[in-house]
Amino acid sequence: MRHPSLANIEWQDLRQLKPTETVYNIFLSLPFLLLSWWSAWQGFWLLALAATFFFFTAALRQAHDCYHRTLGVSKVATELMLFMLSITMLCSTHAIRHTHLNHHRDPLGDSDVEGNWARLPWYQAILGGGIFSIMIQWFGLTHGSRRNRMLVGFDMLLIFSVIATAFITMHPVLMYHVLVMILANTMVGFFAVWSVHHDCDDTVYARSERHPLINLLTFNLLYHIEHHLFPAVPTNHLPTLAKRLDATAPQWTQQPVIPFLAPVNKYQAVHMNKNSNSLNTEVSLIKES
């Protein structure tokens, strides 16, 4: 049940995507992928690494929108997109989809394999990133439906083919891509889960960033409490949704992802603490009733 403080938030109008927004969503990561390959081929390693960072971040957004069917394409096109992302990101997006949707059903709860990574200290969340990547894919494989297990199996076959081709041919660009994707997948637990859920509780269970440059560089992925409260809203429209939440229910958006970029004066701190206490009281009353 949606919390009463969110009842007056307008969001249904944000579900519809324009054709240009759908095209943007489909091709978002491609220019960065091509730039990273070209840079690696030319030996421009710093440019290649920068392009790879933006490719992987953009691909995370695309996969995330596919999980929630907010990319703006049909169901069949969504599945094809997930296969393409599995090949290029070298992780089973079909497995992660199951784990991620379970995360939404029980955020930070006992069954939340994904979100509970945020309960670790920051250094463990970084150092154990490889374990996290295996855990979320294994959970999706072993707990998903028979159909989903077949999709995951095909993902794994495609991923193995790419890695095998890289090591057989020793092509420098392909080897570069495989190695940096393995590294990138080990960082997902910290950057995509720990950063947006650490020190949260079962009331306000996610953080949200407001710094415009950070949101630009992360393709709006850090509007995270907005996404959890209204998962049917495409990532394209989360900035608009964030403004509505800030104006109508600011108690939900008071925890920034990067605190030192969001200075708060004494008046704001008192006001925010009052809002937080009020929200916790309302949630307790709802649970008791």
NUMARDREN-448027 format. One record per residue: residue in three letters; x, y, z of N, C-alpha, C in turn. Coordinates in steps of 0.1 Angstrom, whole numbers, padded with zeros to 4 digits, always signed. Atoms other than C-alpha are relative to their C-alpha. Example, Ala and Ser with C-alpha at 12.3 -4.5 7.8 and 13.67 -1.06 7.14 Angstrom:
<rs>
Ala+0009-0012+0000+0123-0045+0078+0009+0012+0000/Ser-0009-0011+0000+0137-0011+0071-0008+0011+0008/
</rs>
This chain:
<rs>
Met+0008-0012+0000+0000+0000+0000+0009+0012+0000/Arg-0008-0012+0001+0013+0034-0010-0002+0009+0013/His+0001-0008-0012+0020+0057+0020-0009+0012-0002/Pro+0009-0011+0002-0006+0084+0026+0007+0013-0004/Ser-0007-0013+0003+0020+0112+0023+0003+0001-0015/Leu-0003+0000+0015+0024+0102-0014-0013+0000-0008/Ala+0013+0001+0007-0013+0102-0022-0002+0012-0010/Asn+0002-0012+0008-0012+0137-0037+0011+0002-0011/Ile-0011-0001+0010+0019+0131-0059-0005-0004-0013/Glu+0004+0003+0014+0010+0133-0096+0012-0008-0006/Trp-0011+0007+0006+0030+0106-0114-0005-0008-0013/Gln+0005+0008+0012+0007+0088-0140+0004+0007-0013/Asp-0003-0007+0013+0014+0115-0166+0015-0002-0003/Leu-0014+0001+0003+0051+0107-0163+0004-0014-0006/Arg-0003+0013+0005+0048+0071-0175+0002+0000-0015/Gln+0000+0000+0015+0044+0080-0212+0013+0006-0005/Leu-0012-0005+0006+0076+0083-0233-0003+0005-0014/Lys+0000-0005+0013+0080+0104-0264+0008-0010-0009/Pro-0009+0009+0009+0094+0085-0295+0015+0004+0001/Thr-0014-0004-0001+0126+0105-0292+0006-0005+0013/Glu-0005+0005-0012+0130+0095-0256+0002-0015-0001/Thr-0002+0014+0001+0125+0058-0265+0013-0003-0009/Val-0012+0002+0009+0152+0061-0293+0012+0003+0009/Tyr-0011-0004-0009+0175+0078-0267+0003-0012+0009/Asn-0002+0011-0009+0169+0049-0243+0007-0012-0007/Ile-0005+0012+0007+0177+0022-0269+0015+0002-0003/Phe-0013-0001+0005+0209+0037-0281+0010+0007+0010/Leu-0007-0008-0010+0221+0054-0249+0015-0004+0001/Ser-0014+0004-0003+0252+0033-0243+0009-0003-0012/Leu-0007+0004+0012+0262+0025-0279+0012+0010-0004/Pro-0011-0009+0003+0283+0057-0286+0012-0002+0009/Phe-0011+0002-0009+0303+0051-0255+0007-0013-0002/Leu-0006+0012+0003+0309+0015-0263+0009+0000-0012/Leu-0008-0001+0012+0321+0023-0298+0013+0009+0003/Leu-0011-0009-0003+0343+0051-0284+0011-0008+0008/Ser-0010+0008-0009+0359+0027-0258+0008-0009-0009/Trp-0007+0010+0009+0367+0001-0285+0010+0008-0009/Trp-0008-0007+0009+0381+0027-0309+0013+0005+0008/Ser-0011-0005-0008+0402+0043-0281+0010-0011+0004/Ala-0008+0011-0004+0415+0009-0270+0009-0004-0012/Trp-0007+0004+0012+0424+0001-0306+0012+0010-0004/Gln-0010-0011+0002+0443+0034-0309+0011+0001+0011/Gly-0010-0001-0011+0461+0029-0276-0003+0012+0009/Phe+0004-0011-0008+0443+0059-0260-0006-0005+0013/Trp+0005+0008-0011+0439+0041-0227-0008+0008+0010/Leu+0008-0008-0009+0427+0070-0205-0014+0003-0006/Leu+0013-0003+0007+0400+0079-0231-0008-0013+0000/Ala+0007+0013+0001+0391+0042-0234-0006-0003+0014/Leu+0006+0003-0014+0386+0039-0196-0011+0009+0003/Ala+0011-0010-0002+0365+0071-0195-0012-0004-0007/Ala+0012+0004+0008+0343+0059-0223-0006-0013+0005/Thr+0005+0013-0006+0340+0024-0207-0008+0003+0012/Phe+0008-0003-0011+0328+0040-0175-0014+0005-0004/Phe+0013-0005+0004+0301+0059-0193-0008-0011-0007/Phe+0007+0011+0006+0292+0028-0213-0007-0008+0010/Phe+0006+0010-0010+0287+0006-0183-0011+0007+0008/Thr+0010-0007-0007+0268+0033-0164-0013+0001-0008/Ala+0012-0001+0009+0245+0039-0194-0007-0013-0002/Ala+0005+0014+0002+0241+0001-0199-0007-0004+0013/Leu+0008+0003-0012+0231-0002-0162-0013+0006+0000/Arg+0013-0006+0001+0204+0023-0168-0009-0007-0009/Gln+0008+0007+0010+0192+0005-0199-0005-0013+0006/Ala+0004+0012-0006+0191-0028-0181-0010+0002+0011/His+0010-0003-0011+0173-0013-0151-0013+0004-0006/Asp+0012-0004+0006+0147+0002-0174-0007-0012-0006/Cys+0005+0013+0006+0143-0032-0191-0007-0008+0012/Tyr+0006+0007-0011+0137-0048-0157-0014+0004+0004/His+0013-0006-0004+0108-0025-0150-0009+0003-0012/Arg+0008-0002+0012+0095-0024-0186-0002+0015-0002/Thr+0002-0014+0002+0101+0014-0188+0010+0005-0010/Leu-0009-0005+0010+0125+0015-0217-0008+0006-0012/Gly+0009-0006+0010+0096+0023-0240-0001-0009-0012/Val+0001+0009+0011+0097-0008-0262-0008-0012+0004/Ser+0009+0011-0003+0077-0040-0265+0007-0011+0008/Lys-0006+0010-0008+0082-0071-0244+0010-0008-0007/Val-0010+0008+0008+0100-0090-0272+0013+0009-0002/Ala-0012-0009+0001+0123-0060-0278+0007+0002+0013/Thr-0006+0000-0013+0129-0058-0241+0009-0012+0002/Glu-0008+0012-0002+0141-0094-0240+0013+0000-0009/Leu-0012-0001+0009+0164-0088-0271+0010+0010+0006/Met-0009-0010-0006+0178-0057-0254+0008-0006+0012/Leu-0007+0006-0011+0186-0077-0223+0011-0010-0005/Phe-0011+0009+0005+0205-0103-0244+0012+0008-0005/Met-0011-0009+0005+0225-0075-0261+0008+0005+0012/Leu-0007-0006-0011+0233-0060-0227+0008-0011+0008/Ser-0007+0012-0006+0243-0095-0213+0013-0002-0007/Ile-0012+0003+0008+0268-0099-0242+0010+0011+0003/Thr-0009-0011-0001+0283-0064-0238+0005+0003+0014/Met-0003-0003-0014+0282-0061-0200+0007-0013+0007/Leu-0005+0013-0005+0292-0098-0195-0005-0004+0014/Cys+0008+0005-0012+0266-0105-0168-0014-0004-0005/Ser+0013+0004+0004+0233-0122-0170-0011+0009+0004/Thr+0010-0010-0003+0208-0094-0171-0014-0007+0003/His+0013+0007-0004+0179-0120-0170+0000-0005+0014/Ala-0001+0005-0013+0192-0134-0138-0001+0012+0010/Ile+0000-0012-0008+0197-0099-0123-0014+0006+0001/Arg+0014-0005+0000+0162-0089-0133-0008-0007+0011/His+0008+0007-0010+0147-0116-0111+0004+0005+0014/Thr-0005-0004-0013+0169-0106-0082-0004+0015+0003/His+0003-0014-0002+0162-0069-0087-0015+0002+0003/Leu+0015-0001-0003+0124-0073-0088-0003-0005+0014/Asn+0001+0005-0013+0127-0093-0056+0004+0011+0010/His-0005-0012-0008+0146-0063-0041-0011+0010+0001/His+0011-0010-0001+0116-0041-0049-0011-0006+0008/Arg+0010+0005-0008+0092-0065-0033+0003+0000+0015/Asp-0004+0000-0014+0111-0066-0001+0013+0008+0003/Pro-0012-0008-0001+0135-0037+0001+0006+0000+0013/Leu-0008+0002-0012+0162-0043+0027-0006-0010+0010/Gly+0006+0010-0008+0141-0072+0040+0009-0012+0000/Asp-0008+0012-0002+0154-0107+0049+0003-0007-0013/Ser-0002+0007+0013+0149-0120+0013+0007+0008-0010/Asp-0006-0009+0009+0166-0090-0003+0015-0002-0002/Val-0014+0003+0002+0198-0105-0016+0008+0012-0005/Glu-0006-0012+0006+0206-0073-0036+0002+0011+0011/Gly+0000-0012-0009+0197-0046-0011+0008-0002+0013/Asn-0007+0002-0013+0212-0062+0020+0015+0001-0001/Trp-0015-0003+0002+0247-0057+0005+0003+0014+0006/Ala-0002-0013-0005+0242-0021+0017+0002+0000+0015/Arg-0003+0001-0014+0244-0033+0053+0014-0002+0004/Leu-0014+0002-0003+0281-0040+0050+0007+0013+0001/Pro-0008-0012+0000+0308-0015+0058+0004+0003-0014/Trp-0003-0003+0014+0318+0004+0027+0012-0007-0006/Tyr-0012+0007+0005+0352-0013+0024-0003-0014-0003/Gln+0003+0013+0003+0337-0047+0025-0009-0001-0012/Ala+0008-0001+0012+0311-0037-0001+0008+0001-0013/Ile-0009-0001+0011+0340-0028-0024+0008-0012-0002/Leu-0009+0012+0001+0363-0057-0017-0007-0012-0003/Gly+0007+0012+0003+0336-0083-0019-0009+0001-0013/Gly+0008-0003+0012+0322-0069-0052-0001-0012-0009/Gly+0001+0012+0009+0330-0101-0071-0010-0010+0006/Ile+0010+0009-0006+0310-0122-0046-0014+0005-0002/Phe+0013-0005+0003+0281-0098-0050-0005-0003-0014/Ser+0004+0003+0014+0281-0102-0087-0005-0014-0002/Ile+0004+0014+0001+0280-0139-0084-0013-0003+0007/Met+0012+0002-0009+0253-0138-0056-0013+0004-0008/Ile+0012-0005+0006+0228-0117-0075-0004-0008-0013/Gln+0003+0008+0012+0231-0138-0107-0004-0014+0004/Trp+0003+0013-0005+0230-0171-0088-0014+0000+0006/Phe+0014-0001-0006+0198-0160-0069-0010+0000-0012/Gly+0009-0001+0011+0182-0151-0102-0001-0013-0008/Leu+0001+0012+0007+0191-0184-0117-0007-0011+0008/Thr+0005+0010-0008+0181-0206-0088-0014+0002+0005/His+0013-0003-0005+0149-0188-0078-0010+0005-0011/Gly+0009-0004+0010+0135-0178-0111-0009-0011-0006/Ser+0008+0010+0006+0109-0196-0132+0008-0008-0010/Arg-0007+0009+0010+0118-0224-0157+0003+0008-0012/Arg-0003-0008+0011+0115-0199-0185+0012+0009+0002/Asn-0011-0010-0003+0138-0174-0168+0013-0008+0001/Arg-0012+0008-0001+0163-0202-0161+0006-0003-0014/Met-0004+0002+0014+0164-0209-0198+0006+0013-0006/Leu-0005-0013+0005+0169-0172-0206+0014+0002+0006/Val-0013-0001-0007+0197-0171-0180+0011-0009-0006/Gly-0009+0010+0007+0213-0202-0196+0005+0005-0013/Phe-0004-0006+0013+0213-0185-0230+0009+0012+0002/Asp-0009-0011-0004+0228-0154-0214+0015-0005+0002/Met-0013+0005-0004+0256-0175-0199+0008-0006-0012/Leu-0007+0005+0012+0263-0192-0233+0006+0011-0008/Leu-0005-0011+0008+0266-0159-0250+0013+0007+0007/Ile-0011-0006-0008+0289-0145-0222+0013-0009-0002/Phe-0011+0009+0001+0311-0176-0223+0006+0000-0014/Ser-0005-0001+0014+0314-0173-0261+0009+0012-0002/Val-0008-0013+0002+0326-0137-0259+0014-0002+0007/Ile-0013+0002-0007+0352-0146-0232+0009-0010-0006/Ala-0009+0010+0007+0364-0177-0250+0006+0006-0012/Thr-0006-0007+0012+0368-0157-0282+0011+0009+0003/Ala-0010-0009-0004+0388-0131-0264+0013-0007+0003/Phe-0012+0007-0005+0412-0156-0249+0006-0009-0012/Ile-0005+0008+0011+0415-0177-0281+0007+0009-0010/Thr-0006-0009+0010+0422-0148-0304+0010+0010+0005/Met-0008-0009-0007+0439-0126-0279-0001+0014-0007/His+0002-0013+0006+0425-0096-0298+0001+0011+0011/Pro-0002-0010-0011+0436-0065-0278-0012+0007+0004/Val+0012-0007-0004+0403-0047-0280-0010-0009+0007/Leu+0009+0009-0006+0383-0077-0271+0005-0004+0014/Met-0006+0003-0013+0407-0086-0243-0002+0011+0010/Tyr+0002-0012-0008+0405-0050-0230-0015+0000+0005/His+0014-0001-0004+0367-0051-0230-0004-0011+0010/Val+0003+0011-0010+0365-0085-0212+0005+0004+0014/Leu-0006-0003-0013+0389-0074-0185-0007+0012+0008/Val+0006-0012-0007+0373-0040-0178-0015-0003+0004/Met+0013+0003-0004+0338-0055-0178+0000-0009+0013/Ile-0001+0008-0012+0348-0081-0152+0003+0009+0012/Leu-0002-0010-0011+0362-0052-0131-0012+0008+0003/Ala+0012-0008-0002+0331-0031-0136-0011-0008+0007/Asn+0010+0008-0007+0308-0059-0125+0003-0002+0015/Thr-0003+0001-0014+0327-0062-0092-0003+0013+0007/Met+0002-0013-0007+0320-0025-0085-0015+0003+0001/Val+0014-0003+0000+0282-0027-0090-0006+0000+0014/Gly+0006+0001-0014+0275-0038-0054+0002+0013+0008/Phe-0003-0013-0007+0292-0006-0041-0007+0012-0006/Phe+0005-0012+0006+0281+0020-0066-0015+0000-0002/Ala+0014+0000+0004+0247+0008-0076-0009-0005+0012/Val+0008+0005-0012+0235-0007-0042+0004+0007+0013/Trp-0004-0005-0013+0256+0003-0012-0002+0016+0000/Ser+0001-0014+0000+0257+0040-0022-0014+0006+0001/Val+0014-0005-0001+0219+0044-0025-0008-0006+0011/His+0008+0006-0011+0208+0022+0004+0007-0001+0013/His-0007+0002-0012+0235+0023+0031-0006+0010+0011/Asp+0005-0007-0012+0223+0035+0066-0015+0005-0002/Cys+0014-0002+0002+0187+0034+0054-0008-0010+0009/Asp+0008+0010-0008+0158+0016+0072-0012-0004-0008/Asp+0011+0006+0007+0126-0001+0064-0011+0011-0002/Thr+0009-0011+0003+0108+0033+0063+0004+0008-0012/Val-0006-0006+0012+0129+0054+0040+0012-0008-0004/Tyr-0010+0010+0002+0149+0027+0024+0009+0002-0012/Ala-0009-0003+0011+0168+0045-0003+0003+0015+0000/Arg-0005-0013+0000+0187+0077-0009-0003+0006-0014/Ser+0003-0007+0013+0184+0103-0037+0010+0012-0001/Glu-0010-0011+0003+0210+0127-0053-0007+0012-0007/Arg+0006-0012+0006+0202+0163-0062+0011+0008-0007/His-0011-0008+0007+0236+0175-0075-0002-0002-0015/Pro+0002+0002+0015+0230+0182-0113+0011-0006-0007/Leu-0012+0006+0007+0265+0173-0124+0001-0015+0002/Ile+0000+0015-0003+0264+0139-0106-0011-0007-0007/Asn+0011+0007+0007+0230+0131-0120+0002+0000-0015/Leu-0003+0001+0014+0242+0140-0155+0010-0011-0003/Leu-0011+0010+0003+0273+0118-0152-0005-0015+0003/Thr+0005+0013-0003+0252+0089-0138-0013-0003-0007/Phe+0012+0002+0008+0223+0092-0163-0013-0001+0008/Asn+0012+0000-0009+0198+0099-0135-0003-0012+0008/Leu+0002+0013-0008+0203+0065-0118-0001+0003+0015/Leu-0001-0002-0014+0208+0081-0084-0013+0007+0006/Tyr+0013-0004-0006+0172+0094-0081-0007-0013+0005/His+0003+0014-0003+0167+0062-0062-0013-0002+0009/Ile+0012+0001-0008+0140+0068-0036-0012+0002-0009/Glu+0011-0002+0010+0118+0082-0064-0003-0012-0008/His+0003+0013+0008+0123+0050-0084-0006-0010+0009/His+0006+0010-0009+0114+0028-0054-0014+0003+0003/Leu+0014-0004-0003+0083+0048-0046-0009-0001-0012/Phe+0008+0001+0013+0071+0049-0083+0008-0007-0011/Pro-0009+0007+0009+0090+0022-0102-0006+0000-0015/Ala+0006+0000+0013+0066+0025-0132+0004+0013-0008/Val-0005-0012+0007+0081+0060-0140+0013-0002-0006/Pro-0013+0002+0007+0108+0058-0166+0011+0009+0006/Thr-0012-0008-0005+0143+0071-0157+0000+0014-0006/Asn+0000-0013+0007+0138+0099-0182-0007+0011+0008/His+0009-0009-0007+0112+0115-0160+0002+0001+0015/Leu-0003+0000-0015+0127+0109-0125+0003+0014+0005/Pro-0002-0013-0005+0140+0145-0123-0013+0008+0003/Thr+0013-0006-0002+0104+0158-0127-0007-0005+0012/Leu+0007+0007-0011+0091+0133-0102+0007+0005+0013/Ala-0007-0004-0011+0119+0144-0078-0004+0014+0005/Lys+0004-0013-0004+0108+0180-0079-0014+0000+0006/Arg+0014+0001-0006+0072+0170-0071+0001-0006+0014/Leu-0002+0006-0013+0084+0149-0042+0006+0011+0010/Asp-0006-0010-0008+0106+0177-0029-0010+0011+0005/Ala+0010-0010-0003+0076+0201-0030-0011-0005+0009/Thr+0011+0005-0007+0050+0178-0016+0003-0009+0012/Ala-0004+0010-0010+0067+0151+0005+0015+0000+0002/Pro-0015+0000+0000+0103+0162+0012+0006-0009+0011/Gln-0005+0009-0010+0106+0138+0042+0005-0013-0007/Trp-0005+0012+0007+0112+0110+0016+0014+0002-0006/Thr-0012-0002+0008+0142+0127-0001+0011+0008+0007/Gln-0010-0008-0008+0163+0141+0027+0013-0007+0001/Gln-0012+0007-0001+0190+0115+0025+0008+0000-0013/Pro-0007-0001+0012+0215+0124-0002+0010-0012-0002/Val-0009+0011+0003+0237+0098-0020+0014+0005+0004/Ile-0014-0006-0003+0268+0121-0016-0002+0012+0010/Pro+0004-0010-0010+0262+0140+0017+0008+0013-0001/Phe-0008-0013-0001+0291+0165+0014-0003+0009-0012/Leu+0004-0009+0011+0277+0178-0019-0014+0007+0003/Ala+0013-0006-0003+0244+0187-0002+0000+0006+0014/Pro-0001-0007-0012+0252+0212+0026-0014+0004+0005/Val+0013-0003-0006+0223+0217+0050+0002+0010+0012/Asn-0001-0009-0011+0218+0247+0073-0008-0004+0012/Lys+0006+0005-0012+0206+0245+0108-0015+0000-0001/Tyr+0014+0000+0001+0170+0255+0100-0005-0013-0008/Gln+0004+0012+0009+0168+0228+0072+0002-0013+0008/Ala-0002+0012-0007+0183+0202+0095-0011-0003+0010/Val+0011+0002-0009+0157+0208+0122-0013-0004-0007/His+0012+0003+0008+0129+0208+0096+0000-0014-0005/Met-0002+0013+0006+0142+0176+0080-0002-0011+0011/Asn+0001+0010-0011+0145+0158+0114-0015-0001+0004/Lys+0014+0000-0004+0109+0168+0122-0008-0008-0010/Asn+0007+0008+0010+0097+0154+0089+0003-0014+0001/Ser-0004+0014-0001+0116+0122+0094-0007-0007+0012/Asn+0007+0005-0012+0101+0117+0129-0014-0002-0003/Ser+0014+0001+0003+0067+0124+0116-0003-0012-0009/Leu+0002+0011+0010+0071+0099+0087+0001-0014+0008/Asn-0002+0012-0008+0084+0072+0111-0012-0003+0009/Thr+0012+0002-0009+0054+0077+0134-0012-0004-0009/Glu+0012+0004+0008+0029+0075+0105+0002-0015-0005/Val-0002+0013+0005+0045+0043+0092-0003-0010+0012/Ser+0003+0008-0011+0044+0028+0127-0015-0002+0003/Leu+0014+0001-0002+0007+0036+0130-0006-0009-0010/Ile+0005+0008+0011+0000+0020+0096+0003-0015+0003/Lys-0003+0014-0003+0018-0012+0106-0008-0006+0012/Glu+0008+0005-0012+0000-0014+0140-0014-0002-0004/Ser+0013+0002+0004-0033-0010+0123-0002-0011-0010/
</rs>
